[in-house]
Amino acid sequence: MASIDHDTPDADGGAASPGACAGRVADAGPLRIPHESLSPEALRGVVEAFVLREGTEYGEHDVPLETKVAQVMRQLGRGEAQVIFDPDTEVVDIVTTRSLGRPPGR
């Protein structure tokens, strides 16, 4: 069972007030972040970091960064990919909707 983490320290290192935890749920797993909620600059940064990561090569032929970014943006727009945030590791990632067990577009 997930629990609310009220013991997260505040910015100056002291104990956070009960309302300052912003409802963070411990051990809730990755959170889906609607890509529409990110600024265009933030979304582009997330997508670029994703496509530049090792293991995302496209085979024998070099594919320009702009092409890779456009492909991922289209997948996000169609609901085939999702932006997720893991609060435990504080990592933002992009995954296929299918890998989350959801049909595209949801």
N, C-alpha and C positions, 0 to 999 in steps of 0.2 A: 504494500500500500504506500502511495506517495505521501509525503508530508511537506508542509510549508517550512522553509528554512528561514527562521527569524534571527539566526545567529550570524548572518553575513555582516562583516565589519563595514562601517561606513568609510567615506573617503579619507578621513583623518586617522583611520586605524582603530577607532573606538567601536564599541558594540552598536549596531544599528538599532534604531527605534523600531518597534513592532511594525509600524506602517511603512518603514523604509525598505522592507524586503521586496516590495512590489509584487507580492504573491508568487515568488519564485518557488517552483515545486521541485523538491529534491528527487532525483532518480526518476524523472518523468520521461526520459529518453529525448530524442531529437524533436525539435519543434518545427513545424512547417511555417515558413515565412512567406506570405504572398508576395511574389515578385513585384506586384503593382504597388506595394507599400514602401518599396525602396526608392530613393531618389534615382534618377537616371545615372548619375555619377557612381553611386554606390553599387547599383546593379551591374553596371559595366565593370567595375572593379572586381566584383565577385565572379562574374563570368570570365573575365580575363585571367584571374588567378586559377580558375578551374581549367581552362583550356591550355594554360601554360604549364600546368602540373605534369610531372613525369608520369608516363603511362597513358597519356591521352593523345599519343601520336596517331596519325591517320594512315599509316602504312608507308609504302615506298615513296610516294610523292609528297613533296612539301605542300602544305595547305596554308595560305596566308592567314595571319591572325584575324583579320577582318572577316574572312569567310567562316572561320571557326566560331567567332563571337556571334555572327549572324545566325549560324545554324543553331546554336544553343538558345539564342533569344527566341527563335521561331519555336523550338521545342517547349520553352517556358510559356510562350503565348498560346500554344495549342494544348497546354496542360499535360504534355508528355514528360516533362521534367519539373522538378520542384526545388526551391531553395529551402534548405533546412539549417537549423542551428542546434548544436548539441551543447546544452548549458554545462554539462559536466566537463567537457574538454574545451569549451568556448571556441569551437570550430564551426565555420560556415561552410556548407558544401552544396553541391547540386547533384541530385540523384534522379533516376527515372521514377516516374509515378508508379510504374509497375512494381519496382522494387519495394515500394511502400505498401503494396497490397491494395492499391486504389486504381480504379479505372481512370484513364486519361480524362482531363476536363473536370475533375472533382477537386 
